[in-house]
Amino acid sequence: MLCDHADIMKCTGNEIGFIENLERWAEQQFGNCDLGDVRRTVRLVDYATRQAAQPEASTHVVCGGDDAVAEGTYRWIRNSAIEPKAVEEGPFQATAEACEGRDLVLAIQDTTILNFSHAVADKLGRVAVVEGHEVAGILVHSTLMVDAQSRAPLGLIDQHRWCRPFAAASGKSRSRKVAQPPQKRRYQDKESAKWEQCTERMSSRLGDTGNVVTICDREADIFDYITYLLERNQRFVIRAAQDRCLLTRKGGLFEVMAKQPVVGTRTVQISQRGVQRAGPKQKERAGRSARTASMSVRVATVELARPTSRYDGPESAPVAVVYLRERNAPKSEEPSEWLLFTTEPVANQSQIEKVIEYYECRWLIEEFHMAWKTGCRIEQRRFQSLGNLERLMAVTAPIAVRILQIRALARSNPTTPCSVVLSPADWQCLFSKVNSNQPLPKRPPTNAWAFTAIAKLGGWRDTKRTGRVGWQALWRGWAKLQDLVEGWKLAKRPS
């Protein structure tokens, strides 16, 4: 199990943050939840402690074969009187406290889809359309807070879940094609308002957002959202998705930026991407291979013109723009480019580099999604109602963040003894498996050694020479290690 005795003090400023022992971690995250009955909160803290020790295990397994504990835990999950929002508010407030006193915090927003294929799918809704057929599941929009300097995940400050209605009439197959899109709606009634709504809730929980920079990908390139942030003096870095008209310059946004002088270069890691199929609101997109790209950097200050479809609101949105475009891209690949809107200063090279670095941190929320889906196996949970699933999501989402924090600790402190993230039985069993001909060392090996050894148990071989371990390999190795540890403990048990 993940170490339940590590007592790493809370760090301030730019350090890694904190990881407490499991009981204190669960108490800190959920102990202040108001569930209407203190016994419900006690059960929640106990369940979170158990689930955090074995993130990938089922509810029954984490109860350790204790029928009374299992029955009580299942009753808690199935209790319709417990609002999922009340469960998740505890971790949100804990995150707000972790943000206090820090020089700068990044609020990274993104949406993911949770797909469920068992019977509960009929009680959910549409999350996507594939080849004209509706796919059932839940959409989840999260805001992850990250220390800007250390890049340490601090926790979730907000999470919104919803389902789109199925197009098919009740009782009919959902495999029919989706109906024509509805009539034009107000911005506040659209899904795209989720960015503004999540920012509003984040601001309410934090109070002062002067040390917060919101980071969003291209989906947040919405004129209404950008003007909302500007009107409230909210800092942001948002990647542009469309070629906008400019108020005071001739030509489109990308054309104008391409004509600006190059002020520097930047090396960027381009991630691998699969083929994206065409959908009602998205074009087909070719896949690409991972590569290291050299990007030219240009900057400018522009006035984004109000879209012609809008008849009210500000006439323009003044933003700084940092434009990166790949130089000498492979002939088989489209040159990669990032066009970033920002409120941050870009007067010199150091300031420009900071804006780029802030946006590069956006990938951390993708890793949160992977930790939640792979590490916590949230999509494999077999509960039969939306309410039960939402209560489980509220418990496991902070656990997924904790997984990121543990990995961040290992990466930022690779020479630290692995006993801060692994129990004695874990690292001793791991060492004996990897070094079968050597006696156990007197001191635990390093974090770097432990994570590499676990990944190798999961089949990782670093064939691309990047040194980066994927979630699939890490959790295959972790699952295998847990099986080995069970045998290790039995062998050590006195006869």
C-alpha positions as CSV (number, residue, x, y, z in Angstrom):
1,M,0.0,0.0,0.0
2,L,1.0,3.6,-0.4
3,C,2.9,4.7,2.8
4,D,0.5,5.3,5.6
5,H,3.2,6.5,8.1
6,A,4.9,9.2,6.0
7,D,4.5,12.5,7.9
8,I,5.9,15.1,5.5
9,M,5.2,18.5,7.0
10,K,3.3,21.1,5.0
11,C,5.7,23.2,3.0
12,T,5.1,26.8,2.0
13,G,6.2,29.1,-0.8
14,N,7.5,27.2,-3.8
15,E,8.2,23.7,-2.4
16,I,6.3,20.5,-3.1
17,G,3.4,21.0,-0.7
18,F,2.5,18.3,1.7
19,I,1.6,14.6,1.8
20,E,0.4,13.4,5.2
21,N,-0.3,9.9,6.5
22,L,-3.5,8.5,5.1
23,E,-5.6,9.0,8.2
24,R,-4.6,12.6,8.6
25,W,-4.9,13.2,4.8
26,A,-8.5,11.9,4.8
27,E,-9.4,13.9,7.9
28,Q,-7.9,17.0,6.3
29,Q,-9.8,16.5,3.0
30,F,-13.2,15.3,4.3
31,G,-13.3,15.8,8.1
32,N,-15.1,19.2,7.7
33,C,-17.8,18.0,5.3
34,D,-21.3,18.7,6.5
35,L,-23.3,15.6,5.6
36,G,-26.2,16.2,8.1
37,D,-24.9,13.6,10.6
38,V,-21.5,13.3,12.1
39,R,-21.6,9.5,11.7
40,R,-21.7,10.0,7.9
41,T,-18.6,12.1,8.0
42,V,-16.8,9.6,10.2
43,R,-17.7,6.8,7.7
44,L,-16.5,9.1,4.8
45,V,-13.1,9.7,6.4
46,D,-12.7,5.9,7.0
47,Y,-13.7,5.0,3.5
48,A,-11.4,7.7,1.9
49,T,-8.5,6.4,4.1
50,R,-9.1,2.8,2.9
51,Q,-9.6,3.8,-0.8
52,A,-6.5,6.0,-0.8
53,A,-4.4,3.1,0.4
54,Q,-5.5,1.0,-2.7
55,P,-6.7,3.5,-5.3
56,E,-7.3,0.9,-8.0
57,A,-9.2,-1.6,-5.7
58,S,-13.0,-2.0,-5.5
59,T,-15.0,-0.8,-2.5
60,H,-15.4,-4.4,-1.3
61,V,-11.6,-5.1,-1.5
62,V,-10.6,-1.9,0.4
63,C,-12.8,-3.0,3.2
64,G,-10.4,-5.8,3.9
65,G,-12.9,-8.7,4.1
66,D,-14.7,-7.0,7.1
67,D,-18.4,-7.6,6.3
68,A,-19.6,-4.9,8.8
69,V,-17.3,-2.3,7.3
70,A,-18.2,-3.2,3.8
71,E,-22.0,-3.1,4.6
72,G,-21.6,0.3,6.2
73,T,-19.5,1.7,3.3
74,Y,-22.0,0.5,0.7
75,R,-24.9,2.0,2.7
76,W,-23.0,5.3,2.8
77,I,-22.5,5.3,-1.0
78,R,-26.1,4.4,-1.6
79,N,-27.5,7.0,0.8
80,S,-29.5,9.5,-1.3
81,A,-29.6,11.9,1.6
82,I,-25.8,12.6,1.1
83,E,-25.3,15.2,-1.5
84,P,-22.2,14.7,-3.7
85,K,-21.6,18.5,-3.6
86,A,-21.4,18.3,0.2
87,V,-18.7,15.6,0.0
88,E,-16.5,17.4,-2.5
89,E,-16.8,20.8,-0.7
90,G,-14.4,19.6,1.9
91,P,-11.5,18.9,-0.5
92,F,-12.3,22.2,-2.3
93,Q,-11.9,24.2,0.9
94,A,-8.7,22.2,1.7
95,T,-7.3,23.3,-1.6
96,A,-8.2,26.9,-1.0
97,E,-6.2,26.8,2.2
98,A,-3.2,25.2,0.4
99,C,-3.2,28.1,-2.0
100,E,-3.0,30.8,0.7
101,G,0.3,32.5,1.0
102,R,1.8,31.2,-2.3
103,D,3.5,33.6,-4.7
104,L,1.5,32.4,-7.7
105,V,-1.0,29.6,-8.4
106,L,-2.2,28.2,-11.7
107,A,-5.9,27.3,-12.0
108,I,-5.9,24.8,-14.8
109,Q,-9.3,24.0,-16.3
110,D,-10.3,21.2,-18.6
111,T,-13.1,18.8,-19.4
112,T,-13.0,15.0,-19.7
113,I,-15.5,12.3,-20.5
114,L,-16.2,9.3,-18.3
115,N,-17.6,6.4,-20.3
116,F,-19.7,3.7,-18.6
117,S,-20.8,0.6,-20.5
118,H,-22.7,-1.3,-17.8
119,A,-26.4,-1.0,-16.9
120,V,-26.0,2.5,-15.4
121,A,-25.3,3.9,-18.9
122,D,-29.1,3.9,-19.6
123,K,-29.5,6.3,-16.6
124,L,-26.9,8.8,-17.8
125,G,-26.8,10.7,-21.1
126,R,-25.0,11.5,-24.3
127,V,-21.3,12.5,-24.1
128,A,-20.3,12.0,-27.7
129,V,-21.4,10.9,-31.1
130,V,-19.3,8.3,-32.9
131,E,-20.2,7.4,-36.5
132,G,-23.8,8.7,-36.0
133,H,-24.3,6.7,-32.8
134,E,-24.6,8.2,-29.3
135,V,-22.1,7.2,-26.6
136,A,-23.3,7.3,-22.9
137,G,-21.4,8.7,-20.0
138,I,-20.7,11.7,-17.8
139,L,-18.9,14.9,-18.7
140,V,-16.7,16.3,-16.0
141,H,-15.1,19.8,-15.9
142,S,-12.4,20.3,-13.3
143,T,-10.2,23.1,-12.0
144,L,-6.8,21.9,-10.7
145,M,-4.7,24.3,-8.6
146,V,-0.9,24.0,-9.2
147,D,2.0,25.9,-7.6
148,A,3.4,27.9,-10.5
149,Q,7.1,27.5,-9.5
150,S,7.4,24.0,-8.2
151,R,4.6,22.7,-10.5
152,A,3.2,20.7,-7.5
153,P,-0.5,19.9,-7.7
154,L,-2.3,21.5,-4.7
155,G,-5.8,20.0,-5.2
156,L,-9.1,20.5,-7.0
157,I,-10.9,23.8,-6.3
158,D,-14.0,23.0,-8.4
159,Q,-15.6,20.2,-10.4
160,H,-18.8,20.2,-12.4
161,R,-20.5,17.1,-13.8
162,W,-23.4,16.8,-16.3
163,C,-25.0,14.6,-18.9
164,R,-26.4,15.7,-22.3
165,P,-29.9,14.4,-23.0
166,F,-30.2,11.5,-25.5
167,A,-31.7,12.5,-28.9
168,A,-33.8,9.4,-29.2
169,A,-37.3,9.3,-27.7
170,S,-37.9,7.4,-24.6
171,G,-38.0,3.6,-25.2
172,K,-36.3,3.8,-28.6
173,S,-32.7,2.8,-29.5
174,R,-30.0,5.4,-28.9
175,S,-28.2,4.2,-32.1
176,R,-30.2,6.5,-34.3
177,K,-28.5,9.6,-35.6
178,V,-28.6,12.7,-33.4
179,A,-31.3,15.2,-34.1
180,Q,-30.6,18.6,-35.7
181,P,-29.0,21.1,-33.3
182,P,-31.4,23.3,-31.3
183,Q,-32.1,26.9,-32.0
184,K,-29.5,29.5,-31.0
185,R,-29.3,29.9,-27.2
186,R,-27.9,32.5,-24.9
187,Y,-24.3,32.2,-23.9
188,Q,-25.2,31.6,-20.2
189,D,-27.5,28.6,-21.3
190,K,-24.7,26.9,-23.3
191,E,-22.2,24.3,-22.1
192,S,-19.5,26.8,-23.0
193,A,-20.5,28.9,-20.0
194,K,-18.9,26.2,-17.8
195,W,-15.5,28.1,-17.9
196,E,-17.0,31.2,-16.5
197,Q,-19.1,29.3,-13.9
198,C,-16.1,27.3,-12.7
199,T,-14.1,30.5,-12.4
200,E,-16.9,32.2,-10.5
201,R,-17.0,29.3,-7.9
202,M,-13.2,29.3,-7.7
203,S,-13.1,33.0,-6.9
204,S,-15.8,32.6,-4.3
205,R,-13.8,29.9,-2.5
206,L,-10.5,31.7,-2.7
207,G,-11.7,35.2,-2.0
208,D,-8.5,36.9,-3.3
209,T,-7.5,35.8,-6.8
210,G,-4.6,38.2,-7.3
211,N,-2.1,35.4,-7.2
212,V,-4.0,33.1,-9.5
213,V,-3.5,32.7,-13.3
214,T,-6.2,30.7,-15.1
215,I,-4.9,28.3,-17.7
216,C,-7.1,26.9,-20.5
217,D,-6.8,25.1,-23.8
218,R,-8.4,26.1,-27.1
219,E,-12.0,25.2,-26.0
220,A,-12.0,28.2,-23.8
221,D,-11.3,30.6,-26.7
222,I,-14.7,32.3,-26.2
223,F,-15.1,36.0,-26.5
224,D,-17.7,36.1,-23.7
225,Y,-15.3,34.3,-21.3
226,I,-12.3,36.4,-22.2
227,T,-14.2,39.6,-21.6
228,Y,-15.6,38.2,-18.3
229,L,-12.0,37.6,-17.1
230,L,-10.8,41.0,-18.3
231,E,-13.8,42.8,-16.6
232,R,-12.9,41.2,-13.3
233,N,-9.1,41.7,-13.5
234,Q,-8.6,37.9,-13.6
235,R,-5.2,36.8,-14.9
236,F,-5.1,34.2,-17.7
237,V,-3.3,32.3,-20.4
238,I,-5.7,30.8,-23.0
239,R,-4.8,29.1,-26.2
240,A,-6.5,30.5,-29.3
241,A,-8.7,28.2,-31.4
242,Q,-9.9,30.5,-34.1
243,D,-8.6,33.2,-36.4
244,R,-10.3,36.3,-34.9
245,C,-10.8,39.7,-36.4
246,L,-8.9,42.5,-34.8
247,L,-10.2,46.0,-34.1
248,T,-7.1,48.1,-34.9
249,R,-5.1,46.0,-37.3
250,K,-5.8,44.8,-40.8
251,G,-5.9,41.0,-41.4
252,G,-6.8,38.1,-39.2
253,L,-5.2,37.2,-35.9
254,F,-2.9,34.5,-37.2
255,E,-1.9,36.5,-40.3
256,V,-1.0,39.5,-38.1
257,M,1.0,37.4,-35.7
258,A,3.0,35.7,-38.4
259,K,4.2,39.1,-39.6
260,Q,5.6,40.0,-36.2
261,P,9.4,39.9,-35.7
262,V,10.9,36.7,-34.1
263,V,12.0,37.6,-30.5
264,G,13.4,34.2,-29.6
265,T,13.1,30.4,-29.9
266,R,11.7,27.7,-27.6
267,T,12.1,24.0,-27.6
268,V,8.7,22.3,-27.0
269,Q,7.9,18.6,-26.5
270,I,5.1,17.7,-28.9
271,S,3.0,14.8,-27.5
272,Q,1.8,11.8,-29.5
273,R,-1.8,12.1,-30.7
274,G,-4.2,9.6,-32.1
275,V,-6.6,10.2,-35.0
276,Q,-9.7,12.3,-34.1
277,R,-12.9,11.3,-35.9
278,A,-15.2,13.9,-37.3
279,G,-18.2,14.8,-35.2
280,P,-21.1,17.3,-35.1
281,K,-18.8,20.0,-33.7
282,Q,-15.3,18.9,-34.6
283,K,-13.4,18.2,-37.8
284,E,-11.5,15.0,-38.5
285,R,-7.9,15.4,-37.3
286,A,-4.9,13.3,-38.3
287,G,-2.7,11.6,-35.7
288,R,0.9,12.6,-35.0
289,S,4.0,11.1,-33.5
290,A,5.8,12.5,-30.4
291,R,8.7,14.8,-31.2
292,T,10.9,17.6,-29.9
293,A,10.1,20.8,-31.8
294,S,12.0,24.1,-32.2
295,M,9.5,26.9,-32.1
296,S,10.0,30.5,-33.2
297,V,8.4,33.0,-30.8
298,R,6.6,36.3,-31.6
299,V,4.7,38.7,-29.4
300,A,2.2,41.5,-29.9
301,T,-0.6,43.4,-28.1
302,V,-4.0,43.3,-30.0
303,E,-7.6,44.2,-29.6
304,L,-9.9,41.2,-30.3
305,A,-13.0,42.5,-32.1
306,R,-16.4,41.6,-30.8
307,P,-17.9,38.8,-33.0
308,T,-20.5,40.0,-35.5
309,S,-23.1,37.6,-33.9
310,R,-23.0,39.6,-30.7
311,Y,-24.9,42.8,-30.4
312,D,-24.0,43.8,-26.8
313,G,-21.0,43.8,-24.5
314,P,-17.6,45.3,-25.0
315,E,-16.6,46.3,-28.5
316,S,-13.2,44.6,-28.1
317,A,-10.9,42.6,-25.7
318,P,-7.3,43.9,-25.3
319,V,-4.9,41.0,-24.8
320,A,-1.2,40.3,-25.2
321,V,-0.4,37.4,-27.6
322,V,2.5,35.0,-27.5
323,Y,2.7,33.1,-30.8
324,L,4.9,30.0,-31.2
325,R,5.3,28.2,-34.6
326,E,7.4,25.1,-35.3
327,R,10.4,25.6,-37.5
328,N,11.5,22.9,-39.9
329,A,8.7,20.5,-39.1
330,P,8.8,17.0,-40.6
331,K,7.4,16.9,-44.1
332,S,4.8,14.4,-43.0
333,E,3.6,16.6,-40.2
334,E,1.7,19.9,-40.0
335,P,3.9,22.6,-38.2
336,S,2.7,22.8,-34.6
337,E,1.7,26.2,-33.3
338,W,0.5,27.8,-30.1
339,L,-1.2,31.1,-30.0
340,L,-1.6,32.2,-26.4
341,F,-3.8,35.1,-25.2
342,T,-2.7,36.4,-21.9
343,T,-3.0,39.3,-19.4
344,E,0.6,38.6,-18.2
345,P,3.4,41.1,-19.1
346,V,5.4,40.2,-22.2
347,A,7.9,43.1,-22.4
348,N,11.0,41.0,-22.2
349,Q,12.3,37.5,-22.8
350,S,11.9,36.4,-19.2
351,Q,8.3,37.4,-19.0
352,I,7.6,35.7,-22.4
353,E,9.2,32.5,-21.1
354,K,7.0,32.5,-18.0
355,V,3.8,32.7,-20.1
356,I,5.0,29.7,-22.1
357,E,5.9,27.8,-19.0
358,Y,2.5,28.5,-17.4
359,Y,0.8,27.0,-20.4
360,E,3.1,24.0,-20.5
361,C,1.7,23.2,-17.0
362,R,-1.7,22.6,-18.6
363,W,-0.7,19.0,-19.2
364,L,-0.9,18.3,-15.5
365,I,-4.7,18.2,-15.6
366,E,-4.5,15.6,-18.4
367,E,-2.3,13.6,-16.0
368,F,-5.0,14.1,-13.3
369,H,-7.6,12.6,-15.7
370,M,-5.2,9.6,-16.4
371,A,-4.6,9.1,-12.7
372,W,-8.4,9.2,-12.0
373,K,-9.2,6.8,-14.8
374,T,-6.3,4.5,-14.6
375,G,-5.0,4.8,-11.1
376,C,-8.5,4.9,-9.5
377,R,-10.3,3.0,-12.3
378,I,-13.3,5.3,-12.0
379,E,-14.8,4.1,-15.3
380,Q,-14.8,0.5,-14.1
381,R,-16.9,1.0,-11.0
382,R,-20.2,-0.9,-11.3
383,F,-22.6,1.2,-9.3
384,Q,-26.1,1.2,-10.7
385,S,-27.2,4.8,-10.2
386,L,-25.9,8.3,-11.1
387,G,-26.1,9.4,-7.4
388,N,-23.9,6.5,-6.2
389,L,-21.4,7.2,-9.0
390,E,-21.2,10.9,-8.1
391,R,-20.6,10.2,-4.4
392,L,-17.8,7.8,-5.5
393,M,-16.4,10.5,-7.8
394,A,-16.3,13.0,-5.0
395,V,-14.2,10.6,-2.9
396,T,-11.8,9.4,-5.6
397,A,-11.1,12.7,-7.4
398,P,-8.9,14.0,-4.4
399,I,-7.3,10.5,-4.3
400,A,-6.2,11.0,-7.9
401,V,-4.7,14.3,-7.0
402,R,-2.9,12.7,-4.2
403,I,-1.4,10.2,-6.7
404,L,-0.1,13.2,-8.7
405,Q,1.4,14.7,-5.5
406,I,3.2,11.5,-4.6
407,R,4.7,11.3,-8.1
408,A,5.6,15.0,-8.0
409,L,7.4,14.3,-4.8
410,A,9.4,11.5,-6.4
411,R,10.3,13.6,-9.4
412,S,11.2,16.7,-7.5
413,N,13.1,14.8,-4.8
414,P,14.6,11.8,-6.7
415,T,17.3,11.1,-4.2
416,T,14.9,11.1,-1.2
417,P,14.4,7.7,0.4
418,C,11.5,5.9,-1.1
419,S,10.1,5.2,2.4
420,V,8.2,8.5,2.1
421,V,5.9,7.0,-0.5
422,L,6.3,3.2,0.0
423,S,5.7,1.1,3.2
424,P,8.6,-1.0,4.5
425,A,7.0,-4.1,3.1
426,D,6.5,-2.5,-0.3
427,W,10.1,-1.4,-0.9
428,Q,11.7,-4.4,0.7
429,C,9.6,-6.8,-1.5
430,L,10.4,-4.6,-4.5
431,F,14.1,-4.7,-3.8
432,S,14.1,-8.5,-3.3
433,K,12.2,-8.9,-6.6
434,V,14.5,-6.7,-8.6
435,N,17.8,-7.7,-6.9
436,S,17.2,-11.3,-5.9
437,N,20.9,-12.0,-5.3
438,Q,21.5,-9.1,-3.0
439,P,20.7,-8.6,0.7
440,L,18.3,-5.9,1.7
441,P,20.0,-2.6,2.2
442,K,20.0,-1.0,5.7
443,R,18.5,2.2,4.2
444,P,15.7,2.4,1.7
445,P,16.7,3.1,-1.9
446,T,15.8,6.4,-3.6
447,N,12.4,7.6,-5.0
448,A,13.9,7.5,-8.5
449,W,14.9,3.8,-8.1
450,A,11.5,2.8,-6.7
451,F,9.4,4.4,-9.4
452,T,11.6,3.0,-12.2
453,A,11.5,-0.5,-10.6
454,I,7.7,-0.4,-10.3
455,A,7.4,0.7,-13.9
456,K,9.6,-2.2,-15.1
457,L,7.3,-4.6,-13.2
458,G,4.5,-3.2,-15.4
459,G,6.5,-3.9,-18.6
460,W,8.1,-0.4,-19.1
461,R,11.4,-0.6,-21.0
462,D,12.0,3.1,-21.9
463,T,12.3,2.2,-25.6
464,K,12.1,5.8,-26.6
465,R,14.8,6.9,-24.2
466,T,12.7,9.6,-22.7
467,G,12.8,8.3,-19.1
468,R,9.0,9.1,-18.8
469,V,6.8,6.4,-17.3
470,G,3.2,6.2,-18.6
471,W,0.2,5.6,-16.3
472,Q,-0.6,2.2,-17.7
473,A,2.9,0.8,-17.1
474,L,3.0,2.4,-13.6
475,W,-0.3,0.9,-12.5
476,R,0.4,-2.5,-14.0
477,G,3.6,-2.6,-12.0
478,W,1.8,-1.3,-8.9
479,A,-0.9,-4.0,-9.1
480,K,1.8,-6.7,-9.6
481,L,3.8,-5.3,-6.6
482,Q,0.7,-5.5,-4.4
483,D,0.3,-9.2,-5.3
484,L,4.0,-9.8,-4.5
485,V,3.7,-8.0,-1.2
486,E,0.8,-10.2,-0.1
487,G,3.0,-13.2,-0.6
488,W,5.9,-11.4,1.1
489,K,3.8,-10.7,4.2
490,L,2.6,-14.3,4.4
491,A,6.2,-15.6,4.1
492,K,7.3,-13.3,6.9
493,R,4.5,-14.2,9.2
494,P,5.6,-16.2,12.2
495,S,4.6,-19.9,12.1
